Amino acid sequence: MSLIDRMIAYASTGDWANCQAYLAAHPPGDAPEEQSSHATWSVRAEIGLHRLDDALHRLDATAGRFQCRCGLSYLHSEIYWLKGEQSAAIEALRSAPWSEEMDSFPGLAKETMFLYCYFLAKAGREAPPKLVQAIPEDYRAILFDGRRVNKADLLAAIAQNQTTRRPSRLR
């Protein structure tokens, strides 16, 4: 069974303790893909175990192993969001290299771009129009709390800001 298949099996059952134990017993090889995958799942296990400070520390310690910088920004944002630090979560997404990684990692590039715009709009701040325009009309995302949103939700939050100039309820 491949690492990704094993990790998905652990994640789907919420068995983060065994996920973490498996990763500890099976260090990654030298290939960049293995290093990146192992680092990602190690952080995911800490998040799953609700050890957010440990997750943040592990993420910072293994940042050099991540091939996808948008993925690194996404994980930083998720950890900050779960810690209740929404401003830090938005800031983590702001630094994501969307255009540089759009060809090599389009899924995470679009996800971080969408979440950045959505969280800005929900916080009553202006989402950069060029970024909003770059998001496909049929784009959908899953927020860190599991809620599903789409571009129509983003546009509604932006429209609400333009009429009220007050932040929406940011959750």
N, C-alpha and C positions, 0 to 999 in steps of 0.2 A: 504494500500500500504506500503510495507516495505521501510526502509530507503534507501537501495541500489536502489530499483526501482525508488523511488522519485528522488534520486540524479542523476541517469542516465537520467531521463526525463529532469531535469533541465540542465544537462551538454549537452545533445544532441541538445538543443535549444539555448545554450549559455546564459541561464537565471541565471547567477551567483548571481545577487543581491537577487533574490527570494530563491535561494539555501542557501545563507548565512542567510537570514531572517528566513528560516525554521529551520536551524541548531541552530540559536540563541534562537528560541522559543521552541525547543525540545532538551533539554540536554540529553546526553546519560545515559543509565542505568549503573549499576555497573559491568556488564559482560565485560571482557577484549575485546571481539569481538566488542561490542558496542562502547567502549572507542576508540578503534583503528580506526573503521570505521568513527566515528564522527570526530576524529582528522584529518584523511586523507581528508575527504570531506571539512572540514573547511579550510585547506591549499589549496586544489584544487580551492575553491571559490575565495580565495585571488589571486591566480595565474590567474584565469579566469577574474578577475576584473583588472588585470595588476597592482596589488599592491604588487610588489615583495618584498619590504622591510618588509611589514606587513606579507606576507606569510612566509618569513624567520624567523621573530620573532615568529609567531604562531607555526611554525614547531619546533623551538628550545624549546618553552614553553611547547609543548605537546609531546615531543620526548619520554617520558616515557610511553606513552599510546600505542605506536606502537608495535604490536606483531612481525612484520616483519622488521628486521633491514635493510635488503636490500631495502625495500620500503622506509624507512627513508633516506637511502643514495641516492636512485633514486630521491626523491623529492628535497633533498638538491642540487643535481647535476642539476636538471631541473631549479630550481630557479636561481642558479649561471649562468647557460648557458644563460637563458633569460635576465639576467642582463649584459651579455657580458663578464662575468668572466670565460672564458673557462678553465684556469688553476685550478681555485677553483672547477669547475664542475668535472674535471678529478680527483682531489684529493678526492672529496666527494665519488666518485665511488670506489676509491682505498681502502677505509676502509670498503666496504660492505663485510659481512661475507658469501661469496658464499658457501663454502663447508659446513658450519654449518647449513645453511638454505636450502640446495638443496633438502632435503627430505620433509621438511614441507612447503616450499614456492618455488617450482622449477621454476615457471614462472618468478618471480621477481629476483631470484638468477641468472638465465640465462640471463635475460635482463640486469642487472647491470654488469655482467661479460662481455657480448658482448659489451655494450656501452663503458665500460672502455677500452677494447682492441681497439675498433674502434676509439675512440677519441684520444688515444695515437698514433695510427698509422697515423691518419690524421694530428696530430701535429708534425709528424716527429720523434716521440719517439718510442722506442721499446716496443711492446706489449709482455708480458710474454708468451713464447712459450707453456708452460703447460696450461695456460688459453685458448689460441687460440685453442689448441688441444682438450680441453674439450667442446668446442662449437660444437653442432651438425652441420653436413655439410649442412643440409637444414634449418638452423636457419634463421629467419627473424626478423627484428626489425623496429620500427618506431622511427625516431629521434624526438627530441623536436620540430623541425619545421614542422613535419608532413611527411617528406620524408621517404620512405621505403628503407631499405638496408638489405643486407643478408651477409652470411659468405663469399661469393665470393667477395663482395665489400671490406670486411675486408682484405681478402687475397691479393686483388689487391693493397690496400693501403700499406700493409706490403711490397709487392714486389716493389712498387714504392720507398719506403724508402730505400730498400736494393740497388737499382740501382742509386738513386740520392743523398741519405743521406740529403735530404731537406724535410721540411714539405710539405705535400699536402695542398691544400686550405682547411682550417678548417672552416666549416660553420655549 
